[in-house]
Amino acid sequence: MNLIERAKRILLQPKDAWIAIDAERTDAATLFTRYAMILAAIPAVCGFIGMSLIGFGGFGVTIRVPFVSGLVNMVVSYVLSLAGIFVLGLLIDALAPTFGGQKNAIQALKVAVYASTAALLGGIFSLLPALAMLGLLAAVYSIYLLYTGLPVLMKSAPEKSVAYTAVVIVAAIVLGVVIGAVSTLFLPRGGAMFGGAAAPAVTLNTPGGKVSIDTAGLEAAGKRMEEAARKMEEAQKSQDPAVIAAAAGNAAKAAAGALGGGEVVAAQSLKAALPEKLGGMPRTGLEVQDGAALGLPTSQASAQYGSDGKEVRLEIVDIGGLGQMAVMAMGMGQGEKEDSTSAEKTWQEGGRTLHQRYEKDGSHAEFKTILKNGLVVSIEGDQIGVKELRGMMSQVDLGGLESLQRKGKS
């Protein structure tokens, strides 16, 4: 099963796609590791980039969710979205006889996974928080996918498809509320999932060229998930709510483990790339953070520079293998916008993704680049122009940073 082709067909030719899906022999592990786990990363990672790296706001004010909080939110939302898809499959299966359908656990899981395609891909709009509402339109299309898939896979009575879909949607909304409540338990306390040396398994064409994700590490994560997925299948057959709940919890833990593990560039190596002077200004402050201390696959180093009323902050961040998802997401989110007070632009150049934003009165500017290996280098300053910032960025050894290897925790 080719992920890109399957996603295209389910979106553009849903009726034909459901017929093909109905005849396929598969299992829960394959559905999750080869499809759901990949697509579910898009809204999680794009939301993190949009809220913590790009930020949102207006009238010259940009607000960002703190880096660690944003990262924790990304991991939690990813894990809970996978658990939500699994539970949705249970609901579809349990409701089938009520609407003249046939109970079939794997067919129900197929419906839950593939009908979620539009909603998950719609997460790309989270890159720019101002466009996040457009993701709701994609979620609405997922309702249509659900409507067309239920009678084909669950063999429900055609005349009851609308009612079946409506009941499942209501149940899904309730499920979403529960998942939201669960997520709040994790967020106040607070990867190289796609790493590896093999050739990229997923390639997307963007206006700036091809963007590839190295998914070799996904195979290892898939093996760790496989046992949990088998237990999920056994739980479905048992019809025991306690067993089902325990299996869902174990699956969530397995997914969290797949994300939580991972290697990052040593924080001290990032620190070494921070120059003593930047644009002729002396370094006035330094900070190094090692996410490994929190069990997170991150490392970060930043420095402040200033003189003559100018202040600049340079930051280098590694989010492990998830940086490759950042490359993909930012590549898909290229564009520009401008109003009377500010302007911003995202584009690709030399295999890197670049983003700049500045106030036209010169009061503030920022410039970011995501390197080929997923490292994020950003520089921002007050009372300074974006051209001057880009000149300062050229003083950072980006080539050297790009050649750094992820050898473990710093």
Summary of the structure (lengths in Angstrom):
residues: 410
radius of gyration: 22.7
end to end distance: 38.5
largest distance: 76.0
contacts: 1445
relative contact order: 0.11
helix: 58%
strand: 20%
